[in-house]
Amino acid sequence: MVKVPTRIVIYVKDVSAITGRSDRSSRRLMADIRKRFERYYRGWVSIDDFCSFTGFTHETVKEHLR
């Protein structure tokens, strides 16, 4: 059986699907996460960063990414 690789990066589209927010609100949330974790303004946001900022569990997030 082939193992499917899992992602470690979350995108604005994923944030919209998980939270139910609009695209613009999701972009703002991603910007807040980048600012808190002192990332480059176009840098990657990991699932760990997203979970620690929003309080979602890893299982909930990974369930919505599939």
PDB file of N, CA, C and O in Angstrom:
ATOM      1  N   MET A   1       0.836  -1.178   0.000  1.00  0.00           N
ATOM      2  CA  MET A   1       0.000   0.000   0.000  1.00  0.00           C
ATOM      3  C   MET A   1       0.887   1.248   0.000  1.00  0.00           C
ATOM      4  O   MET A   1       1.891   1.309   0.709  1.00  0.00           O
ATOM      5  N   VAL A   2       0.507   2.224  -0.791  1.00  0.00           N
ATOM      6  CA  VAL A   2       1.282   3.442  -0.918  1.00  0.00           C
ATOM      7  C   VAL A   2       0.903   4.405   0.200  1.00  0.00           C
ATOM      8  O   VAL A   2      -0.277   4.647   0.455  1.00  0.00           O
ATOM      9  N   LYS A   3       1.912   4.945   0.858  1.00  0.00           N
ATOM     10  CA  LYS A   3       1.665   5.901   1.933  1.00  0.00           C
ATOM     11  C   LYS A   3       1.512   7.301   1.338  1.00  0.00           C
ATOM     12  O   LYS A   3       2.362   7.754   0.572  1.00  0.00           O
ATOM     13  N   VAL A   4       0.438   7.969   1.693  1.00  0.00           N
ATOM     14  CA  VAL A   4       0.181   9.318   1.204  1.00  0.00           C
ATOM     15  C   VAL A   4       0.889  10.306   2.121  1.00  0.00           C
ATOM     16  O   VAL A   4       0.682  10.283   3.334  1.00  0.00           O
ATOM     17  N   PRO A   5       1.722  11.171   1.553  1.00  0.00           N
ATOM     18  CA  PRO A   5       2.407  12.146   2.412  1.00  0.00           C
ATOM     19  C   PRO A   5       1.430  13.163   2.997  1.00  0.00           C
ATOM     20  O   PRO A   5       0.443  13.532   2.362  1.00  0.00           O
ATOM     21  N   THR A   6       1.717  13.598   4.192  1.00  0.00           N
ATOM     22  CA  THR A   6       0.862  14.586   4.834  1.00  0.00           C
ATOM     23  C   THR A   6       1.495  15.956   4.711  1.00  0.00           C
ATOM     24  O   THR A   6       2.718  16.092   4.672  1.00  0.00           O
ATOM     25  N   ARG A   7       0.658  16.954   4.653  1.00  0.00           N
ATOM     26  CA  ARG A   7       1.156  18.325   4.546  1.00  0.00           C
ATOM     27  C   ARG A   7       1.482  18.878   5.914  1.00  0.00           C
ATOM     28  O   ARG A   7       0.917  18.452   6.921  1.00  0.00           O
ATOM     29  N   ILE A   8       2.403  19.838   5.945  1.00  0.00           N
ATOM     30  CA  ILE A   8       2.714  20.529   7.183  1.00  0.00           C
ATOM     31  C   ILE A   8       2.428  22.021   7.056  1.00  0.00           C
ATOM     32  O   ILE A   8       2.544  22.769   8.027  1.00  0.00           O
ATOM     33  N   VAL A   9       2.051  22.451   5.846  1.00  0.00           N
ATOM     34  CA  VAL A   9       1.790  23.863   5.575  1.00  0.00           C
ATOM     35  C   VAL A   9       0.299  24.054   5.340  1.00  0.00           C
ATOM     36  O   VAL A   9      -0.351  23.210   4.723  1.00  0.00           O
ATOM     37  N   ILE A  10      -0.237  25.153   5.828  1.00  0.00           N
ATOM     38  CA  ILE A  10      -1.653  25.455   5.662  1.00  0.00           C
ATOM     39  C   ILE A  10      -1.777  26.712   4.806  1.00  0.00           C
ATOM     40  O   ILE A  10      -0.977  27.641   4.920  1.00  0.00           O
ATOM     41  N   TYR A  11      -2.787  26.723   3.955  1.00  0.00           N
ATOM     42  CA  TYR A  11      -3.007  27.822   3.023  1.00  0.00           C
ATOM     43  C   TYR A  11      -4.297  28.563   3.367  1.00  0.00           C
ATOM     44  O   TYR A  11      -5.101  28.092   4.172  1.00  0.00           O
ATOM     45  N   VAL A  12      -4.482  29.720   2.750  1.00  0.00           N
ATOM     46  CA  VAL A  12      -5.666  30.549   2.998  1.00  0.00           C
ATOM     47  C   VAL A  12      -6.937  29.785   2.651  1.00  0.00           C
ATOM     48  O   VAL A  12      -7.935  29.886   3.365  1.00  0.00           O
ATOM     49  N   LYS A  13      -6.908  29.030   1.574  1.00  0.00           N
ATOM     50  CA  LYS A  13      -8.065  28.240   1.165  1.00  0.00           C
ATOM     51  C   LYS A  13      -8.449  27.216   2.248  1.00  0.00           C
ATOM     52  O   LYS A  13      -9.631  26.980   2.499  1.00  0.00           O
ATOM     53  N   ASP A  14      -7.445  26.622   2.877  1.00  0.00           N
ATOM     54  CA  ASP A  14      -7.687  25.670   3.962  1.00  0.00           C
ATOM     55  C   ASP A  14      -8.295  26.373   5.179  1.00  0.00           C
ATOM     56  O   ASP A  14      -9.211  25.845   5.809  1.00  0.00           O
ATOM     57  N   VAL A  15      -7.785  27.560   5.506  1.00  0.00           N
ATOM     58  CA  VAL A  15      -8.307  28.321   6.641  1.00  0.00           C
ATOM     59  C   VAL A  15      -9.776  28.679   6.395  1.00  0.00           C
ATOM     60  O   VAL A  15     -10.590  28.631   7.317  1.00  0.00           O
ATOM     61  N   SER A  16     -10.112  29.035   5.161  1.00  0.00           N
ATOM     62  CA  SER A  16     -11.503  29.344   4.822  1.00  0.00           C
ATOM     63  C   SER A  16     -12.394  28.132   5.027  1.00  0.00           C
ATOM     64  O   SER A  16     -13.499  28.251   5.555  1.00  0.00           O
ATOM     65  N   ALA A  17     -11.916  26.965   4.611  1.00  0.00           N
ATOM     66  CA  ALA A  17     -12.701  25.746   4.755  1.00  0.00           C
ATOM     67  C   ALA A  17     -12.874  25.333   6.215  1.00  0.00           C
ATOM     68  O   ALA A  17     -13.942  24.862   6.608  1.00  0.00           O
ATOM     69  N   ILE A  18     -11.829  25.507   7.015  1.00  0.00           N
ATOM     70  CA  ILE A  18     -11.877  25.088   8.417  1.00  0.00           C
ATOM     71  C   ILE A  18     -12.747  26.033   9.251  1.00  0.00           C
ATOM     72  O   ILE A  18     -13.585  25.584  10.033  1.00  0.00           O
ATOM     73  N   THR A  19     -12.544  27.333   9.080  1.00  0.00           N
ATOM     74  CA  THR A  19     -13.229  28.305   9.933  1.00  0.00           C
ATOM     75  C   THR A  19     -14.564  28.767   9.381  1.00  0.00           C
ATOM     76  O   THR A  19     -15.408  29.254  10.134  1.00  0.00           O
ATOM     77  N   GLY A  20     -14.771  28.623   8.072  1.00  0.00           N
ATOM     78  CA  GLY A  20     -16.014  29.107   7.472  1.00  0.00           C
ATOM     79  C   GLY A  20     -15.996  30.602   7.215  1.00  0.00           C
ATOM     80  O   GLY A  20     -17.036  31.200   6.943  1.00  0.00           O
ATOM     81  N   ARG A  21     -14.825  31.205   7.299  1.00  0.00           N
ATOM     82  CA  ARG A  21     -14.686  32.638   7.067  1.00  0.00           C
ATOM     83  C   ARG A  21     -14.481  32.908   5.579  1.00  0.00           C
ATOM     84  O   ARG A  21     -14.208  32.002   4.791  1.00  0.00           O
ATOM     85  N   SER A  22     -14.619  34.165   5.227  1.00  0.00           N
ATOM     86  CA  SER A  22     -14.387  34.563   3.844  1.00  0.00           C
ATOM     87  C   SER A  22     -12.889  34.520   3.530  1.00  0.00           C
ATOM     88  O   SER A  22     -12.054  34.363   4.420  1.00  0.00           O
ATOM     89  N   ASP A  23     -12.576  34.663   2.252  1.00  0.00           N
ATOM     90  CA  ASP A  23     -11.185  34.649   1.816  1.00  0.00           C
ATOM     91  C   ASP A  23     -10.398  35.793   2.450  1.00  0.00           C
ATOM     92  O   ASP A  23      -9.271  35.600   2.906  1.00  0.00           O
ATOM     93  N   ARG A  24     -10.985  36.964   2.477  1.00  0.00           N
ATOM     94  CA  ARG A  24     -10.296  38.130   3.027  1.00  0.00           C
ATOM     95  C   ARG A  24     -10.048  37.981   4.534  1.00  0.00           C
ATOM     96  O   ARG A  24      -8.971  38.322   5.025  1.00  0.00           O
ATOM     97  N   SER A  25     -11.030  37.480   5.252  1.00  0.00           N
ATOM     98  CA  SER A  25     -10.851  37.270   6.696  1.00  0.00           C
ATOM     99  C   SER A  25      -9.796  36.201   6.970  1.00  0.00           C
ATOM    100  O   SER A  25      -9.046  36.294   7.942  1.00  0.00           O
ATOM    101  N   SER A  26      -9.744  35.200   6.118  1.00  0.00           N
ATOM    102  CA  SER A  26      -8.740  34.149   6.282  1.00  0.00           C
ATOM    103  C   SER A  26      -7.350  34.695   6.015  1.00  0.00           C
ATOM    104  O   SER A  26      -6.395  34.310   6.689  1.00  0.00           O
ATOM    105  N   ARG A  27      -7.221  35.587   5.042  1.00  0.00           N
ATOM    106  CA  ARG A  27      -5.928  36.219   4.773  1.00  0.00           C
ATOM    107  C   ARG A  27      -5.473  37.064   5.961  1.00  0.00           C
ATOM    108  O   ARG A  27      -4.294  37.082   6.313  1.00  0.00           O
ATOM    109  N   ARG A  28      -6.419  37.752   6.564  1.00  0.00           N
ATOM    110  CA  ARG A  28      -6.101  38.574   7.729  1.00  0.00           C
ATOM    111  C   ARG A  28      -5.652  37.694   8.896  1.00  0.00           C
ATOM    112  O   ARG A  28      -4.709  38.038   9.610  1.00  0.00           O
ATOM    113  N   LEU A  29      -6.320  36.567   9.087  1.00  0.00           N
ATOM    114  CA  LEU A  29      -5.943  35.630  10.143  1.00  0.00           C
ATOM    115  C   LEU A  29      -4.541  35.084   9.900  1.00  0.00           C
ATOM    116  O   LEU A  29      -3.746  34.974  10.834  1.00  0.00           O
ATOM    117  N   MET A  30      -4.235  34.742   8.658  1.00  0.00           N
ATOM    118  CA  MET A  30      -2.897  34.247   8.327  1.00  0.00           C
ATOM    119  C   MET A  30      -1.840  35.323   8.578  1.00  0.00           C
ATOM    120  O   MET A  30      -0.742  35.019   9.043  1.00  0.00           O
ATOM    121  N   ALA A  31      -2.171  36.574   8.273  1.00  0.00           N
ATOM    122  CA  ALA A  31      -1.235  37.674   8.532  1.00  0.00           C
ATOM    123  C   ALA A  31      -0.990  37.832  10.027  1.00  0.00           C
ATOM    124  O   ALA A  31       0.138  38.085  10.450  1.00  0.00           O
ATOM    125  N   ASP A  32      -2.045  37.684  10.829  1.00  0.00           N
ATOM    126  CA  ASP A  32      -1.890  37.758  12.286  1.00  0.00           C
ATOM    127  C   ASP A  32      -1.003  36.630  12.807  1.00  0.00           C
ATOM    128  O   ASP A  32      -0.187  36.837  13.706  1.00  0.00           O
ATOM    129  N   ILE A  33      -1.166  35.449  12.241  1.00  0.00           N
ATOM    130  CA  ILE A  33      -0.341  34.308  12.652  1.00  0.00           C
ATOM    131  C   ILE A  33       1.113  34.567  12.294  1.00  0.00           C
ATOM    132  O   ILE A  33       2.006  34.329  13.107  1.00  0.00           O
ATOM    133  N   ARG A  34       1.356  35.052  11.081  1.00  0.00           N
ATOM    134  CA  ARG A  34       2.728  35.360  10.666  1.00  0.00           C
ATOM    135  C   ARG A  34       3.359  36.421  11.565  1.00  0.00           C
ATOM    136  O   ARG A  34       4.536  36.334  11.916  1.00  0.00           O
ATOM    137  N   LYS A  35       2.571  37.409  11.926  1.00  0.00           N
ATOM    138  CA  LYS A  35       3.102  38.477  12.772  1.00  0.00           C
ATOM    139  C   LYS A  35       3.452  37.942  14.163  1.00  0.00           C
ATOM    140  O   LYS A  35       4.489  38.296  14.725  1.00  0.00           O
ATOM    141  N   ARG A  36       2.593  37.097  14.710  1.00  0.00           N
ATOM    142  CA  ARG A  36       2.837  36.574  16.057  1.00  0.00           C
ATOM    143  C   ARG A  36       4.069  35.691  16.113  1.00  0.00           C
ATOM    144  O   ARG A  36       4.832  35.737  17.078  1.00  0.00           O
ATOM    145  N   PHE A  37       4.263  34.881  15.069  1.00  0.00           N
ATOM    146  CA  PHE A  37       5.400  33.966  15.058  1.00  0.00           C
ATOM    147  C   PHE A  37       6.604  34.543  14.311  1.00  0.00           C
ATOM    148  O   PHE A  37       7.557  33.828  13.998  1.00  0.00           O
ATOM    149  N   GLU A  38       6.545  35.846  14.032  1.00  0.00           N
ATOM    150  CA  GLU A  38       7.640  36.587  13.409  1.00  0.00           C
ATOM    151  C   GLU A  38       8.141  35.933  12.129  1.00  0.00           C
ATOM    152  O   GLU A  38       9.335  35.691  11.958  1.00  0.00           O
ATOM    153  N   ARG A  39       7.207  35.656  11.244  1.00  0.00           N
ATOM    154  CA  ARG A  39       7.525  35.105   9.931  1.00  0.00           C
ATOM    155  C   ARG A  39       7.597  36.220   8.901  1.00  0.00           C
ATOM    156  O   ARG A  39       7.077  37.316   9.107  1.00  0.00           O
ATOM    157  N   TYR A  40       8.250  35.916   7.793  1.00  0.00           N
ATOM    158  CA  TYR A  40       8.280  36.800   6.644  1.00  0.00           C
ATOM    159  C   TYR A  40       6.838  36.997   6.168  1.00  0.00           C
ATOM    160  O   TYR A  40       6.024  36.083   6.301  1.00  0.00           O
ATOM    161  N   TYR A  41       6.506  38.158   5.621  1.00  0.00           N
ATOM    162  CA  TYR A  41       5.100  38.441   5.307  1.00  0.00           C
ATOM    163  C   TYR A  41       4.532  37.508   4.247  1.00  0.00           C
ATOM    164  O   TYR A  41       3.313  37.407   4.111  1.00  0.00           O
ATOM    165  N   ARG A  42       5.380  36.829   3.500  1.00  0.00           N
ATOM    166  CA  ARG A  42       4.898  35.834   2.542  1.00  0.00           C
ATOM    167  C   ARG A  42       5.379  34.441   2.921  1.00  0.00           C
ATOM    168  O   ARG A  42       5.390  33.537   2.085  1.00  0.00           O
ATOM    169  N   GLY A  43       5.775  34.267   4.167  1.00  0.00           N
ATOM    170  CA  GLY A  43       6.340  32.994   4.610  1.00  0.00           C
ATOM    171  C   GLY A  43       5.282  31.932   4.834  1.00  0.00           C
ATOM    172  O   GLY A  43       4.085  32.214   4.878  1.00  0.00           O
ATOM    173  N   TRP A  44       5.753  30.711   4.973  1.00  0.00           N
ATOM    174  CA  TRP A  44       4.876  29.571   5.207  1.00  0.00           C
ATOM    175  C   TRP A  44       4.318  29.601   6.623  1.00  0.00           C
ATOM    176  O   TRP A  44       4.981  30.051   7.558  1.00  0.00           O
ATOM    177  N   VAL A  45       3.096  29.117   6.766  1.00  0.00           N
ATOM    178  CA  VAL A  45       2.474  28.941   8.079  1.00  0.00           C
ATOM    179  C   VAL A  45       2.240  27.454   8.256  1.00  0.00           C
ATOM    180  O   VAL A  45       1.558  26.822   7.449  1.00  0.00           O
ATOM    181  N   SER A  46       2.808  26.901   9.313  1.00  0.00           N
ATOM    182  CA  SER A  46       2.662  25.462   9.540  1.00  0.00           C
ATOM    183  C   SER A  46       1.341  25.171  10.253  1.00  0.00           C
ATOM    184  O   SER A  46       0.706  26.058  10.823  1.00  0.00           O
ATOM    185  N   ILE A  47       0.961  23.929  10.201  1.00  0.00           N
ATOM    186  CA  ILE A  47      -0.256  23.492  10.888  1.00  0.00           C
ATOM    187  C   ILE A  47      -0.085  23.669  12.391  1.00  0.00           C
ATOM    188  O   ILE A  47      -1.044  23.995  13.091  1.00  0.00           O
ATOM    189  N   ASP A  48       1.130  23.456  12.891  1.00  0.00           N
ATOM    190  CA  ASP A  48       1.409  23.661  14.320  1.00  0.00           C
ATOM    191  C   ASP A  48       1.175  25.106  14.727  1.00  0.00           C
ATOM    192  O   ASP A  48       0.573  25.377  15.766  1.00  0.00           O
ATOM    193  N   ASP A  49       1.656  26.043  13.898  1.00  0.00           N
ATOM    194  CA  ASP A  49       1.449  27.467  14.183  1.00  0.00           C
ATOM    195  C   ASP A  49      -0.042  27.801  14.194  1.00  0.00           C
ATOM    196  O   ASP A  49      -0.525  28.496  15.088  1.00  0.00           O
ATOM    197  N   PHE A  50      -0.762  27.300  13.198  1.00  0.00           N
ATOM    198  CA  PHE A  50      -2.196  27.566  13.100  1.00  0.00           C
ATOM    199  C   PHE A  50      -2.943  27.024  14.307  1.00  0.00           C
ATOM    200  O   PHE A  50      -3.806  27.702  14.866  1.00  0.00           O
ATOM    201  N   CYS A  51      -2.611  25.798  14.710  1.00  0.00           N
ATOM    202  CA  CYS A  51      -3.292  25.181  15.849  1.00  0.00           C
ATOM    203  C   CYS A  51      -2.997  25.907  17.157  1.00  0.00           C
ATOM    204  O   CYS A  51      -3.897  26.100  17.975  1.00  0.00           O
ATOM    205  N   SER A  52      -1.762  26.303  17.360  1.00  0.00           N
ATOM    206  CA  SER A  52      -1.438  26.983  18.610  1.00  0.00           C
ATOM    207  C   SER A  52      -2.052  28.382  18.652  1.00  0.00           C
ATOM    208  O   SER A  52      -2.371  28.874  19.735  1.00  0.00           O
ATOM    209  N   PHE A  53      -2.224  29.033  17.501  1.00  0.00           N
ATOM    210  CA  PHE A  53      -2.819  30.370  17.465  1.00  0.00           C
ATOM    211  C   PHE A  53      -4.332  30.314  17.648  1.00  0.00           C
ATOM    212  O   PHE A  53      -4.898  31.126  18.380  1.00  0.00           O
ATOM    213  N   THR A  54      -4.993  29.357  16.985  1.00  0.00           N
ATOM    214  CA  THR A  54      -6.462  29.311  17.008  1.00  0.00           C
ATOM    215  C   THR A  54      -7.028  28.416  18.099  1.00  0.00           C
ATOM    216  O   THR A  54      -8.169  28.611  18.519  1.00  0.00           O
ATOM    217  N   GLY A  55      -6.264  27.446  18.566  1.00  0.00           N
ATOM    218  CA  GLY A  55      -6.769  26.537  19.586  1.00  0.00           C
ATOM    219  C   GLY A  55      -7.413  25.275  19.025  1.00  0.00           C
ATOM    220  O   GLY A  55      -7.917  24.450  19.788  1.00  0.00           O
ATOM    221  N   PHE A  56      -7.404  25.112  17.698  1.00  0.00           N
ATOM    222  CA  PHE A  56      -7.920  23.881  17.094  1.00  0.00           C
ATOM    223  C   PHE A  56      -6.953  22.741  17.362  1.00  0.00           C
ATOM    224  O   PHE A  56      -5.757  22.968  17.545  1.00  0.00           O
ATOM    225  N   THR A  57      -7.462  21.524  17.386  1.00  0.00           N
ATOM    226  CA  THR A  57      -6.599  20.363  17.550  1.00  0.00           C
ATOM    227  C   THR A  57      -6.058  19.936  16.192  1.00  0.00           C
ATOM    228  O   THR A  57      -6.632  20.252  15.150  1.00  0.00           O
ATOM    229  N   HIS A  58      -4.952  19.216  16.223  1.00  0.00           N
ATOM    230  CA  HIS A  58      -4.343  18.739  14.980  1.00  0.00           C
ATOM    231  C   HIS A  58      -5.283  17.799  14.234  1.00  0.00           C
ATOM    232  O   HIS A  58      -5.342  17.827  13.005  1.00  0.00           O
ATOM    233  N   GLU A  59      -6.013  16.973  14.965  1.00  0.00           N
ATOM    234  CA  GLU A  59      -6.919  16.023  14.342  1.00  0.00           C
ATOM    235  C   GLU A  59      -8.024  16.736  13.576  1.00  0.00           C
ATOM    236  O   GLU A  59      -8.381  16.330  12.470  1.00  0.00           O
ATOM    237  N   THR A  60      -8.563  17.799  14.163  1.00  0.00           N
ATOM    238  CA  THR A  60      -9.628  18.568  13.505  1.00  0.00           C
ATOM    239  C   THR A  60      -9.117  19.202  12.227  1.00  0.00           C
ATOM    240  O   THR A  60      -9.803  19.181  11.205  1.00  0.00           O
ATOM    241  N   VAL A  61      -7.943  19.757  12.273  1.00  0.00           N
ATOM    242  CA  VAL A  61      -7.387  20.436  11.102  1.00  0.00           C
ATOM    243  C   VAL A  61      -7.071  19.430  10.006  1.00  0.00           C
ATOM    244  O   VAL A  61      -7.432  19.642   8.848  1.00  0.00           O
ATOM    245  N   LYS A  62      -6.403  18.345  10.357  1.00  0.00           N
ATOM    246  CA  LYS A  62      -6.035  17.353   9.347  1.00  0.00           C
ATOM    247  C   LYS A  62      -7.261  16.679   8.739  1.00  0.00           C
ATOM    248  O   LYS A  62      -7.226  16.250   7.586  1.00  0.00           O
ATOM    249  N   GLU A  63      -8.331  16.586   9.500  1.00  0.00           N
ATOM    250  CA  GLU A  63      -9.579  16.012   8.965  1.00  0.00           C
ATOM    251  C   GLU A  63     -10.136  16.887   7.849  1.00  0.00           C
ATOM    252  O   GLU A  63     -10.670  16.373   6.866  1.00  0.00           O
ATOM    253  N   HIS A  64     -10.017  18.200   7.990  1.00  0.00           N
ATOM    254  CA  HIS A  64     -10.550  19.122   6.991  1.00  0.00           C
ATOM    255  C   HIS A  64      -9.611  19.298   5.802  1.00  0.00           C
ATOM    256  O   HIS A  64     -10.036  19.801   4.762  1.00  0.00           O
ATOM    257  N   LEU A  65      -8.365  18.904   5.926  1.00  0.00           N
ATOM    258  CA  LEU A  65      -7.421  19.045   4.822  1.00  0.00           C
ATOM    259  C   LEU A  65      -7.553  17.942   3.795  1.00  0.00           C
ATOM    260  O   LEU A  65      -7.025  18.077   2.691  1.00  0.00           O
ATOM    261  N   ARG A  66      -8.225  16.874   4.109  1.00  0.00           N
ATOM    262  CA  ARG A  66      -8.341  15.750   3.172  1.00  0.00           C
ATOM    263  C   ARG A  66      -9.388  15.964   2.149  1.00  0.00           C
ATOM    264  O   ARG A  66      -9.601  15.105   1.293  1.00  0.00           O
TER     265      ARG A  66
END
